[in-house]
């Protein structure tokens, strides 16, 4: 049972880490895209806030995964 949970958590951690990288690249591209103006700044800030939230989820999933693996 816990092996299945650990496998699912591991997959979710990889997905979350991939999402962090994607949002980071999109945010950096938006920031350095050469576009000026309030819309570009607002989009970049929104993407960076999303990155922080997704990073939190990834770290939480990783902590849960470590807990589940240590329990075995």
CNS distance restraints for C-alpha pairs under 8 A (distance, minus, plus):
assign (resid   1 and name CA) (resid   5 and name CA) 6.48 0.50 0.50
assign (resid   2 and name CA) (resid   6 and name CA) 5.95 0.50 0.50
assign (resid   2 and name CA) (resid  68 and name CA) 7.03 0.50 0.50
assign (resid   2 and name CA) (resid  72 and name CA) 7.66 0.50 0.50
assign (resid   3 and name CA) (resid   7 and name CA) 6.12 0.50 0.50
assign (resid   4 and name CA) (resid   8 and name CA) 6.20 0.50 0.50
assign (resid   5 and name CA) (resid   9 and name CA) 6.05 0.50 0.50
assign (resid   5 and name CA) (resid  68 and name CA) 7.91 0.50 0.50
assign (resid   6 and name CA) (resid  10 and name CA) 6.01 0.50 0.50
assign (resid   6 and name CA) (resid  65 and name CA) 6.06 0.50 0.50
assign (resid   6 and name CA) (resid  68 and name CA) 6.48 0.50 0.50
assign (resid   6 and name CA) (resid  69 and name CA) 6.70 0.50 0.50
assign (resid   7 and name CA) (resid  11 and name CA) 6.29 0.50 0.50
assign (resid   8 and name CA) (resid  12 and name CA) 6.24 0.50 0.50
assign (resid   9 and name CA) (resid  13 and name CA) 6.09 0.50 0.50
assign (resid   9 and name CA) (resid  61 and name CA) 6.69 0.50 0.50
assign (resid   9 and name CA) (resid  62 and name CA) 7.73 0.50 0.50
assign (resid   9 and name CA) (resid  64 and name CA) 7.88 0.50 0.50
assign (resid   9 and name CA) (resid  65 and name CA) 5.90 0.50 0.50
assign (resid  10 and name CA) (resid  14 and name CA) 6.35 0.50 0.50
assign (resid  10 and name CA) (resid  62 and name CA) 7.74 0.50 0.50
assign (resid  10 and name CA) (resid  65 and name CA) 6.83 0.50 0.50
assign (resid  11 and name CA) (resid  15 and name CA) 6.25 0.50 0.50
assign (resid  12 and name CA) (resid  16 and name CA) 6.06 0.50 0.50
assign (resid  12 and name CA) (resid  61 and name CA) 7.37 0.50 0.50
assign (resid  13 and name CA) (resid  17 and name CA) 6.08 0.50 0.50
assign (resid  13 and name CA) (resid  58 and name CA) 5.67 0.50 0.50
assign (resid  13 and name CA) (resid  61 and name CA) 5.95 0.50 0.50
assign (resid  13 and name CA) (resid  62 and name CA) 6.13 0.50 0.50
assign (resid  14 and name CA) (resid  18 and name CA) 6.11 0.50 0.50
assign (resid  15 and name CA) (resid  19 and name CA) 6.16 0.50 0.50
assign (resid  16 and name CA) (resid  20 and name CA) 6.22 0.50 0.50
assign (resid  16 and name CA) (resid  54 and name CA) 6.63 0.50 0.50
assign (resid  16 and name CA) (resid  55 and name CA) 7.42 0.50 0.50
assign (resid  16 and name CA) (resid  57 and name CA) 7.18 0.50 0.50
assign (resid  16 and name CA) (resid  58 and name CA) 5.18 0.50 0.50
assign (resid  17 and name CA) (resid  21 and name CA) 6.38 0.50 0.50
assign (resid  17 and name CA) (resid  55 and name CA) 7.37 0.50 0.50
assign (resid  17 and name CA) (resid  58 and name CA) 6.17 0.50 0.50
assign (resid  18 and name CA) (resid  22 and name CA) 6.22 0.50 0.50
assign (resid  19 and name CA) (resid  23 and name CA) 6.10 0.50 0.50
assign (resid  19 and name CA) (resid  54 and name CA) 7.21 0.50 0.50
assign (resid  20 and name CA) (resid  24 and name CA) 5.97 0.50 0.50
assign (resid  20 and name CA) (resid  51 and name CA) 5.63 0.50 0.50
assign (resid  20 and name CA) (resid  54 and name CA) 6.03 0.50 0.50
assign (resid  20 and name CA) (resid  55 and name CA) 6.07 0.50 0.50
assign (resid  21 and name CA) (resid  25 and name CA) 6.13 0.50 0.50
assign (resid  22 and name CA) (resid  26 and name CA) 6.18 0.50 0.50
assign (resid  23 and name CA) (resid  27 and name CA) 5.99 0.50 0.50
assign (resid  23 and name CA) (resid  47 and name CA) 6.30 0.50 0.50
assign (resid  23 and name CA) (resid  48 and name CA) 7.45 0.50 0.50
assign (resid  23 and name CA) (resid  50 and name CA) 7.29 0.50 0.50
assign (resid  23 and name CA) (resid  51 and name CA) 5.78 0.50 0.50
assign (resid  24 and name CA) (resid  28 and name CA) 6.09 0.50 0.50
assign (resid  24 and name CA) (resid  47 and name CA) 7.48 0.50 0.50
assign (resid  24 and name CA) (resid  48 and name CA) 6.94 0.50 0.50
assign (resid  24 and name CA) (resid  51 and name CA) 6.27 0.50 0.50
assign (resid  25 and name CA) (resid  29 and name CA) 5.96 0.50 0.50
assign (resid  26 and name CA) (resid  30 and name CA) 6.06 0.50 0.50
assign (resid  26 and name CA) (resid  47 and name CA) 7.28 0.50 0.50
assign (resid  27 and name CA) (resid  31 and name CA) 6.12 0.50 0.50
assign (resid  27 and name CA) (resid  43 and name CA) 7.84 0.50 0.50
assign (resid  27 and name CA) (resid  44 and name CA) 5.14 0.50 0.50
assign (resid  27 and name CA) (resid  45 and name CA) 7.68 0.50 0.50
assign (resid  27 and name CA) (resid  47 and name CA) 5.27 0.50 0.50
assign (resid  27 and name CA) (resid  48 and name CA) 6.02 0.50 0.50
assign (resid  28 and name CA) (resid  32 and name CA) 6.07 0.50 0.50
assign (resid  28 and name CA) (resid  44 and name CA) 7.49 0.50 0.50
assign (resid  29 and name CA) (resid  33 and name CA) 5.42 0.50 0.50
assign (resid  30 and name CA) (resid  35 and name CA) 7.77 0.50 0.50
assign (resid  30 and name CA) (resid  40 and name CA) 6.72 0.50 0.50
assign (resid  30 and name CA) (resid  43 and name CA) 7.23 0.50 0.50
assign (resid  30 and name CA) (resid  44 and name CA) 5.55 0.50 0.50
assign (resid  31 and name CA) (resid  35 and name CA) 7.86 0.50 0.50
assign (resid  31 and name CA) (resid  40 and name CA) 7.34 0.50 0.50
assign (resid  31 and name CA) (resid  41 and name CA) 7.11 0.50 0.50
assign (resid  31 and name CA) (resid  44 and name CA) 5.74 0.50 0.50
assign (resid  35 and name CA) (resid  40 and name CA) 6.27 0.50 0.50
assign (resid  36 and name CA) (resid  40 and name CA) 6.09 0.50 0.50
assign (resid  36 and name CA) (resid  41 and name CA) 7.34 0.50 0.50
assign (resid  37 and name CA) (resid  41 and name CA) 6.44 0.50 0.50
assign (resid  38 and name CA) (resid  42 and name CA) 5.93 0.50 0.50
assign (resid  39 and name CA) (resid  43 and name CA) 6.07 0.50 0.50
assign (resid  40 and name CA) (resid  44 and name CA) 6.17 0.50 0.50
assign (resid  41 and name CA) (resid  45 and name CA) 6.14 0.50 0.50
assign (resid  42 and name CA) (resid  46 and name CA) 6.06 0.50 0.50
assign (resid  43 and name CA) (resid  47 and name CA) 6.18 0.50 0.50
assign (resid  44 and name CA) (resid  48 and name CA) 6.25 0.50 0.50
assign (resid  45 and name CA) (resid  49 and name CA) 6.21 0.50 0.50
assign (resid  46 and name CA) (resid  50 and name CA) 6.26 0.50 0.50
assign (resid  47 and name CA) (resid  51 and name CA) 6.17 0.50 0.50
assign (resid  48 and name CA) (resid  52 and name CA) 6.36 0.50 0.50
assign (resid  49 and name CA) (resid  53 and name CA) 6.40 0.50 0.50
assign (resid  50 and name CA) (resid  54 and name CA) 6.12 0.50 0.50
assign (resid  51 and name CA) (resid  55 and name CA) 5.92 0.50 0.50
assign (resid  52 and name CA) (resid  56 and name CA) 6.22 0.50 0.50
assign (resid  53 and name CA) (resid  57 and name CA) 6.45 0.50 0.50
assign (resid  54 and name CA) (resid  58 and name CA) 6.17 0.50 0.50
assign (resid  55 and name CA) (resid  59 and name CA) 6.17 0.50 0.50
assign (resid  56 and name CA) (resid  60 and name CA) 6.11 0.50 0.50
assign (resid  57 and name CA) (resid  61 and name CA) 6.09 0.50 0.50
assign (resid  58 and name CA) (resid  62 and name CA) 6.11 0.50 0.50
assign (resid  59 and name CA) (resid  63 and name CA) 6.14 0.50 0.50
assign (resid  60 and name CA) (resid  64 and name CA) 6.23 0.50 0.50
assign (resid  61 and name CA) (resid  65 and name CA) 6.07 0.50 0.50
assign (resid  62 and name CA) (resid  66 and name CA) 6.22 0.50 0.50
assign (resid  63 and name CA) (resid  67 and name CA) 6.24 0.50 0.50
assign (resid  64 and name CA) (resid  68 and name CA) 6.18 0.50 0.50
assign (resid  65 and name CA) (resid  69 and name CA) 6.13 0.50 0.50
assign (resid  66 and name CA) (resid  70 and name CA) 5.99 0.50 0.50
assign (resid  67 and name CA) (resid  71 and name CA) 6.18 0.50 0.50
assign (resid  68 and name CA) (resid  72 and name CA) 6.90 0.50 0.50
